[in-house]
Each structure stands twice: as structure tokens, then as C-alpha cells.
Amino acid sequence: MNTAAKLGSYALGLAVVFGGALGVGKVVGPTSASPVVAPPEAHAALPGHSQPEAHAGDGRPEQQHQQSEQQTSHTPGGLQVSQDGYTLNPITSITTGVPTDFKFTVIGPDGKPVTGYQVEHDKKLHFIVASRDLTSFQHLHPEMAADGTWSVKLTVPKAGAYRAFADFAPTGGEKLTLGADLQAAGDYRPEPLPHVSRTAAVDDYTVNLAGDLVPGRSSKLTLTVSKDGEPVTDLEPYLGAYGHLVALRAGDLAYLHVHPEESEKSGPEITFYAEAPSRGDYRLFLDFKHEGKVRTASFTATATLSDGHAPSATHDHSH
């Protein structure tokens, strides 16, 4: 299958939600711990209902069951270490500046490591590690052993708090993004979020962002890649597309992993459609491949109301 045909498999005008569905009552604040989700049995019956209630198949009242499902569906990806019976289980710790053979498993509903995964975007599992201050980002591709243990070489550049994300779909199951906190010992000095700008530079490349994030509606974002001032028209496929975008919401690191709209052109433009659920800052990490190497352009975008104060991207030197 040629590249154009392969890229055509992605839906035209793919719409995505940064950090979760609309209708969430509040944005989760910055924290170094994973949000705690109460188990089903911890939910009390709603007050004021004296009449007998219908029960779902799991024994809970039907209304309570529906509310639990809604809560799960509205929870942004990456904020939970466990969801739908699956748990991200880091096995090894990390050390600042030292390569670590990092290992982890995904524990399934049966209590055993998952070994069956659906292939999505050329991989069974996508593994992301970002610092809590969003100045460090790595998109890694671990290898799985027969027993379900994943391994990858991981080096973190500085001490402090990190968030690891496993993006996958178990065989026969729905797509999930689970997150777990990692700590690198040492003198932790968090950096401020980079300033807003529409240009990002990495190596000899410049990436420009056109389009605005507006809360509550779909927004078109077009990223244009150039090298030494000339448009790049021969981008190479990376994970089944000409560009790969990860978005993390500043503060809680809510996660969304997206791909561009269908295109037969290998640059210089890569287009995404995004819907921000709230005002605030987001970090965008664009992976693109050219001349055999994958590079990451990093942006900070601020979602604002359409009052003329448009968001854009930060000028950031990524490696």
C-alpha cells in the first residue's frame, strides 16, 4: 500500500478534544499525584429517592450506574492510573541523566499483565514521558516480552516530577490512555511554561502555527514545516502519517494523542482539528520525520474566547 493510500485511512477532518469532553464541571488543578477515583461500591445512593430503583447488571441502581459511566467518559485521558479494569504498573524507577532500562506492565481486569493489543498507528502501545512543568517531552516505543512486560531505554534530563502515559487499545477493548507519576531524585527546579508565540524552532527547521484554539468549538490548526527558509515538501511517514501531535493541558497534564486530517501532500502543511474544552494553556508537541530523523517542535497554545486575543505557539528549541 502506498503512503497516500495508507494516510487516506484516517478520517478527513478528524475532530479532537484537548484534555477531555465538554461539560466537565471543573478543571483539575496541578498535582503530582494521580486523581483518586472511588470504586463503584463507594458511591452512595442518591438522596431523596424513596421508591425502589431499577438495578443494572452489576447490582448498582440504574441511575447510579449511568452516572458512573458518564463520569468515566468525561474524565480526560491520562489523568487516571486505572480505568475500565486496566492499570498502568511501572516496575522500575528513573534516575536523572542516566539511561534506565525502564519496565512496566499493563494489568488487565483478570489481574494479569495484558499481552494482547490492537495495532494503532503502526504500534501496539505508544509511551509518552513528560515533565510536570512541560519543558521535557519524549515519545518512546517500548518492546513487549512474551509475559506482557514492556521495556524501553529512558533518560530524563533533570530531577523532578514526570508523568508517563500509555496509549493503547487492548484486544477486543476500547482505546485507553493511562497515566502514572515518576520521580527523578535531585534538586527539583521547575521552569515556567514557555511564552506564547506562533513559531517553534528545532535544529535547522522552523514550524509555524496558523489557527486559534477557541473553547467549545472545533478549531483548525495548520502547522507548516520549513528548513533553512524553504518549505519542506518531502516529509516522510511517521507512525502512518506525515505528522503526529500530542497535546497536554498545563496544570493537570490531561492528554490527547491525535493525527492530522487526510492528505496526499507530504508537506509543508499538516492540518489538525481540535476542540478545547476550556480556557487555559496547552502544550502541543508535533513529531515530524525528514531526512530519516524524527524531530519534535513544541508549542504553547492558549485557548481564549474569540475576542481578538488569539492563542498561538511558543518559540521553543526542542531536541
BELFEN-V933236 format. One record per residue. N is the residue number from 1. RES is the residue in three letters. PHI is phi in whole degrees, 0 to 359 (NA if undefined). PSI is psi in whole degrees, 0 to 359 (none if undefined). Layout:
((N RES PHI PSI) (N RES PHI PSI))
This chain:
((1 MET NA 128) (2 ASN 286 170) (3 THR 298 317) (4 ALA 298 318) (5 ALA 295 321) (6 LYS 294 318) (7 LEU 292 332) (8 GLY 294 348) (9 SER 288 344) (10 TYR 275 143) (11 ALA 293 137) (12 LEU 293 135) (13 GLY 68 39) (14 LEU 302 119) (15 ALA 263 138) (16 VAL 227 156) (17 VAL 246 121) (18 PHE 284 118) (19 GLY 78 10) (20 GLY 130 170) (21 ALA 285 159) (22 LEU 293 154) (23 GLY 99 358) (24 VAL 292 133) (25 GLY 294 323) (26 LYS 210 158) (27 VAL 272 134) (28 VAL 290 135) (29 GLY 279 175) (30 PRO 298 138) (31 THR 199 153) (32 SER 260 1) (33 ALA 246 150) (34 SER 290 141) (35 PRO 300 142) (36 VAL 266 123) (37 VAL 255 123) (38 ALA 293 139) (39 PRO 294 158) (40 PRO 308 322) (41 GLU 288 348) (42 ALA 274 349) (43 HIS 280 123) (44 ALA 279 158) (45 ALA 295 146) (46 LEU 293 138) (47 PRO 288 158) (48 GLY 84 9) (49 HIS 247 98) (50 SER 269 342) (51 GLN 280 150) (52 PRO 302 142) (53 GLU 252 148) (54 ALA 291 148) (55 HIS 246 144) (56 ALA 280 178) (57 GLY 296 339) (58 ASP 268 7) (59 GLY 93 351) (60 ARG 274 155) (61 PRO 305 143) (62 GLU 302 316) (63 GLN 297 319) (64 GLN 296 320) (65 HIS 299 316) (66 GLN 295 320) (67 GLN 297 322) (68 SER 296 319) (69 GLU 296 320) (70 GLN 296 319) (71 GLN 299 318) (72 THR 295 316) (73 SER 292 334) (74 HIS 269 355) (75 THR 282 122) (76 PRO 302 150) (77 GLY 297 147) (78 GLY 85 353) (79 LEU 273 347) (80 GLN 242 140) (81 VAL 279 339) (82 SER 227 140) (83 GLN 201 137) (84 ASP 54 32) (85 GLY 88 358) (86 TYR 254 140) (87 THR 227 131) (88 LEU 279 124) (89 ASN 236 89) (90 PRO 296 138) (91 ILE 256 323) (92 THR 248 161) (93 SER 263 176) (94 ILE 239 153) (95 THR 233 135) (96 THR 300 125) (97 GLY 73 2) (98 VAL 243 128) (99 PRO 300 131) (100 THR 240 135) (101 ASP 280 83) (102 PHE 285 131) (103 LYS 236 146) (104 PHE 204 163) (105 THR 229 162) (106 VAL 248 114) (107 ILE 274 130) (108 GLY 269 179) (109 PRO 302 337) (110 ASP 274 3) (111 GLY 83 4) (112 LYS 246 155) (113 PRO 301 136) (114 VAL 286 135) (115 THR 241 349) (116 GLY 252 119) (117 TYR 228 149) (118 GLN 276 142) (119 VAL 279 122) (120 GLU 230 128) (121 HIS 54 46) (122 ASP 74 1) (123 LYS 225 151) (124 LYS 283 332) (125 LEU 206 135) (126 HIS 254 133) (127 PHE 238 121) (128 ILE 242 137) (129 VAL 232 123) (130 ALA 228 145) (131 SER 286 154) (132 ARG 297 333) (133 ASP 273 1) (134 LEU 65 25) (135 THR 262 351) (136 SER 233 135) (137 PHE 213 133) (138 GLN 222 131) (139 HIS 251 109) (140 LEU 246 161) (141 HIS 231 87) (142 PRO 288 163) (143 GLU 250 142) (144 MET 256 132) (145 ALA 279 169) (146 ALA 299 333) (147 ASP 273 5) (148 GLY 92 6) (149 THR 272 125) (150 TRP 266 143) (151 SER 224 142) (152 VAL 203 145) (153 LYS 285 124) (154 LEU 227 126) (155 THR 235 123) (156 VAL 259 139) (157 PRO 282 340) (158 LYS 209 164) (159 ALA 290 156) (160 GLY 134 195) (161 ALA 265 136) (162 TYR 231 157) (163 ARG 239 127) (164 ALA 257 136) (165 PHE 239 133) (166 ALA 247 118) (167 ASP 249 115) (168 PHE 199 169) (169 ALA 227 113) (170 PRO 293 154) (171 THR 305 124) (172 GLY 79 4) (173 GLY 240 179) (174 GLU 273 158) (175 LYS 295 137) (176 LEU 226 151) (177 THR 232 112) (178 LEU 254 150) (179 GLY 229 146) (180 ALA 219 145) (181 ASP 276 141) (182 LEU 235 149) (183 GLN 234 129) (184 ALA 252 118) (185 ALA 294 150) (186 GLY 138 188) (187 ASP 282 106) (188 TYR 271 117) (189 ARG 232 89) (190 PRO 297 144) (191 GLU 261 152) (192 PRO 291 156) (193 LEU 297 133) (194 PRO 303 152) (195 HIS 290 162) (196 VAL 278 134) (197 SER 199 166) (198 ARG 261 9) (199 THR 230 137) (200 ALA 234 140) (201 ALA 242 137) (202 VAL 214 123) (203 ASP 54 232) (204 ASP 266 12) (205 TYR 254 148) (206 THR 235 134) (207 VAL 240 125) (208 ASN 253 140) (209 LEU 253 126) (210 ALA 243 138) (211 GLY 116 157) (212 ASP 237 142) (213 LEU 275 122) (214 VAL 237 121) (215 PRO 303 135) (216 GLY 88 1) (217 ARG 211 159) (218 SER 291 136) (219 SER 235 137) (220 LYS 268 125) (221 LEU 242 124) (222 THR 243 124) (223 LEU 251 126) (224 THR 246 125) (225 VAL 257 131) (226 SER 226 159) (227 LYS 228 125) (228 ASP 52 37) (229 GLY 85 356) (230 GLU 251 138) (231 PRO 299 140) (232 VAL 268 114) (233 THR 249 7) (234 ASP 231 46) (235 LEU 302 148) (236 GLU 257 147) (237 PRO 299 137) (238 TYR 225 117) (239 LEU 54 41) (240 GLY 82 9) (241 ALA 210 170) (242 TYR 274 355) (243 GLY 199 156) (244 HIS 221 123) (245 LEU 241 132) (246 VAL 242 133) (247 ALA 240 132) (248 LEU 233 131) (249 ARG 278 129) (250 ALA 297 139) (251 GLY 107 292) (252 ASP 254 352) (253 LEU 60 34) (254 ALA 304 141) (255 TYR 239 140) (256 LEU 215 136) (257 HIS 245 117) (258 VAL 228 170) (259 HIS 228 162) (260 PRO 284 171) (261 GLU 292 166) (262 GLU 300 134) (263 SER 204 140) (264 GLU 266 353) (265 LYS 269 135) (266 SER 267 48) (267 GLY 111 177) (268 PRO 279 350) (269 GLU 265 140) (270 ILE 231 126) (271 THR 245 138) (272 PHE 233 155) (273 TYR 243 131) (274 ALA 223 148) (275 GLU 232 112) (276 ALA 275 130) (277 PRO 281 345) (278 SER 205 164) (279 ARG 292 162) (280 GLY 132 183) (281 ASP 262 144) (282 TYR 226 145) (283 ARG 255 130) (284 LEU 246 132) (285 PHE 237 110) (286 LEU 260 118) (287 ASP 265 130) (288 PHE 220 153) (289 LYS 242 131) (290 HIS 208 138) (291 GLU 53 40) (292 GLY 80 4) (293 LYS 232 139) (294 VAL 269 130) (295 ARG 237 156) (296 THR 237 122) (297 ALA 258 129) (298 SER 248 137) (299 PHE 228 152) (300 THR 248 125) (301 ALA 241 138) (302 THR 249 121) (303 ALA 276 120) (304 THR 228 166) (305 LEU 291 158) (306 SER 282 70) (307 ASP 242 19) (308 GLY 96 348) (309 HIS 263 86) (310 ALA 276 149) (311 PRO 280 166) (312 SER 201 206) (313 ALA 240 157) (314 THR 270 145) (315 HIS 281 111) (316 ASP 217 127) (317 HIS 275 110) (318 SER 255 159) (319 HIS 232 none))
